Amino acid sequence: MKHLIIIGVGGFARECYWHAQGSHGYGEEWDIKGFLDGDVKLAQEEYDKLEKPVLGDVYNYEIQPEDVFICAIGDSALRRKLVAPILERGGQFINIVSRSSQVQGHVQMGVGNIICPYVVVGDHAQLGNFVVLNVRSGMGHDSVAGDYSSFMGGAGLCGYAVAGENTYWATYATGLPGSKTGADVQVGVGSVVFRHVKPGLKVFGNPARPFE
């Protein structure tokens, strides 16, 4: 039996603790061991909400042979930062896929992905590594989500849409068919990407336009 450790101690990490218990493999391939802190300490009342102990932080935790990990951090850049010290020391990441989600045939998926409840990933979609698909988000057929991309509740890509690495899609943001967002793009709440967005931009609206 492997022992899952959740990187993160905030609200999304607490949600993922419960999501994990409704995911494929729980109780059969792995159980839940606890949490790892990042590089910012929260108020004590936040730690008191955790159902399992904090085992240390990502920089100093001594990885055990049966440990496996996920990183439950919504922010793409911070997720990449906190994953790195575990990867450098040989830590193994798994995918968490809710039993209430639907991952259709021929989907390609890397490692470290979190697929929350009521998510649909369409046929021949591609997920990189460390992608977050939050509750009721989704990906259409033949769409692509780059490494460390994040889709908050209700956000998603339509068929053939492409999201670059480190993109952040706020609640109900949508990439329309054939659209493409470059790396490090942030798409605001309820925004609709019609065509292409250059790397590094923040966009908002319908159609989504750059803003500062």
C-alpha positions in Angstrom: 0.0 0.0 0.0 1.3 3.4 -1.0 0.8 6.4 1.3 -0.4 9.7 -0.3 1.0 13.0 0.9 -0.8 16.2 -0.1 1.5 19.2 -0.8 -0.3 22.2 0.5 -2.2 23.1 3.7 -4.8 25.6 2.5 -8.4 25.4 1.4 -7.8 23.5 -1.8 -5.5 21.0 -0.1 -8.4 20.3 2.4 -10.8 19.9 -0.5 -8.4 17.5 -2.2 -8.2 15.4 1.0 -11.9 14.7 0.6 -11.7 14.4 -3.3 -8.9 11.8 -2.9 -11.2 9.6 -0.8 -13.6 9.5 -3.7 -10.9 8.8 -6.3 -9.8 5.6 -8.1 -7.2 3.8 -6.1 -8.1 5.0 -2.6 -8.1 2.2 -0.1 -6.8 -0.2 -2.7 -3.6 1.2 -4.0 -2.9 4.0 -1.5 -4.2 5.7 1.6 -3.7 9.2 2.9 -0.7 9.9 5.2 -0.8 13.7 5.7 0.2 17.1 4.4 3.3 19.0 3.6 3.8 22.7 4.1 5.1 25.1 1.5 7.3 28.1 2.2 4.5 30.3 3.7 3.1 29.6 7.2 -0.6 30.0 7.6 -2.5 31.0 10.8 -2.8 28.2 13.3 -6.6 28.0 12.9 -6.0 26.9 9.3 -3.8 24.0 10.4 -6.4 23.1 12.9 -8.9 22.4 10.1 -6.7 19.6 8.6 -7.9 16.0 9.0 -4.3 14.6 8.9 -1.0 15.7 10.4 1.5 18.1 8.8 4.5 16.0 8.2 7.0 18.8 7.5 7.7 21.0 4.5 8.6 20.3 0.9 12.2 21.2 1.5 13.0 19.1 4.6 10.6 16.1 4.5 12.5 12.8 4.3 10.8 10.9 1.5 10.0 7.3 2.3 9.9 4.4 -0.2 6.1 4.0 0.0 5.3 7.7 -0.3 3.5 9.2 -3.3 2.5 12.8 -3.8 0.0 15.3 -5.2 0.3 19.1 -5.1 -3.0 20.7 -4.2 -2.1 24.3 -4.9 -4.3 26.3 -7.3 -1.7 28.8 -8.4 0.3 27.4 -11.3 3.6 29.1 -10.6 3.5 28.2 -6.9 2.6 24.6 -7.7 5.6 24.4 -10.0 7.8 25.8 -7.2 6.7 23.5 -4.5 6.8 20.4 -6.7 10.4 20.9 -7.7 12.1 20.0 -4.4 10.2 16.7 -4.2 11.0 15.8 -7.8 14.7 16.7 -7.2 14.8 14.1 -4.4 13.1 11.4 -6.4 9.5 11.7 -5.1 6.8 9.9 -7.1 3.7 11.8 -8.1 0.4 10.1 -9.0 -2.8 11.2 -10.6 -6.0 11.7 -8.5 -9.0 11.0 -10.7 -12.5 11.3 -9.0 -14.8 8.4 -9.5 -17.5 10.9 -10.4 -15.5 12.2 -13.3 -15.4 10.8 -16.8 -12.1 10.4 -18.6 -13.0 9.2 -22.1 -11.0 6.8 -24.3 -7.6 7.6 -25.7 -6.9 10.5 -23.3 -3.2 11.1 -22.8 -2.2 12.1 -19.3 1.1 12.9 -17.5 1.6 12.7 -13.8 0.6 14.8 -10.8 -2.7 15.7 -12.2 -5.8 16.3 -10.1 -9.2 15.6 -11.7 -11.9 16.7 -9.2 -15.5 15.5 -9.1 -17.9 16.0 -12.1 -15.1 16.7 -14.6 -15.3 15.4 -18.2 -12.2 15.0 -20.2 -13.1 14.3 -23.9 -11.7 11.7 -26.3 -8.1 12.2 -27.4 -7.6 15.2 -25.1 -4.1 15.6 -23.8 -3.1 16.7 -20.2 0.5 17.4 -19.4 1.9 17.1 -15.9 0.6 18.7 -12.7 -2.7 20.0 -14.3 -5.6 20.8 -12.0 -9.2 20.4 -13.2 -11.4 21.7 -10.4 -15.0 20.7 -9.8 -17.2 20.7 -12.9 -14.4 22.0 -15.2 -13.6 20.1 -18.3 -11.8 19.5 -21.6 -13.4 18.8 -24.9 -12.2 16.3 -27.5 -8.7 16.8 -28.9 -8.0 19.7 -26.5 -4.6 20.2 -24.9 -3.8 21.4 -21.3 -0.1 22.2 -20.8 2.0 21.4 -17.8 0.9 23.2 -14.6 -2.2 24.6 -16.1 -5.1 25.3 -13.7 -8.8 25.2 -14.4 -11.0 26.5 -11.6 -14.7 25.5 -11.1 -16.7 25.4 -14.3 -13.8 26.5 -16.5 -12.8 24.5 -19.5 -11.6 24.0 -23.0 -13.8 23.2 -26.0 -12.7 20.7 -28.7 -9.3 21.4 -30.3 -8.6 24.3 -27.9 -5.0 24.6 -26.5 -3.9 26.0 -23.2 -0.2 26.6 -22.7 2.0 25.8 -19.7 1.3 27.6 -16.4 -2.0 29.0 -17.7 -4.7 29.9 -15.1 -8.3 29.7 -16.0 -10.6 31.4 -13.4 -14.1 30.2 -12.6 -16.2 29.6 -15.7 -13.5 30.8 -18.1 -13.7 29.1 -21.5 -11.4 28.5 -24.4 -13.5 28.1 -27.6 -12.8 25.5 -30.3 -9.5 26.0 -32.0 -8.4 28.8 -29.6 -4.8 28.8 -28.3 -3.4 30.5 -25.2 0.4 30.8 -24.8 2.3 30.1 -21.7 1.7 32.0 -18.4 -1.6 33.4 -19.5 -4.3 34.3 -16.9 -7.9 34.2 -18.1 -10.3 36.1 -15.8 -13.6 34.9 -14.3 -16.3 34.1 -16.9 -14.0 35.2 -19.8 -14.2 33.6 -23.3 -11.1 33.1 -25.4 -12.1 33.1 -29.1 -8.8 32.9 -30.9 -5.2 33.3 -29.8 -3.7 34.9 -26.7 0.0 35.7 -26.6 2.2 34.4 -23.8 2.2 36.2 -20.4 -1.0 38.2 -20.9 -3.8 38.7 -18.5 -7.2 38.7 -20.3 -10.7 39.3 -19.3 -14.2 39.7 -20.9 -16.2 38.2 -23.7 -14.3 38.2 -26.0 -11.3 38.1 -23.7 -9.0 41.1 -24.0 -5.7 42.1 -22.3 -5.8 44.2 -19.1 -3.4 45.1 -16.4 
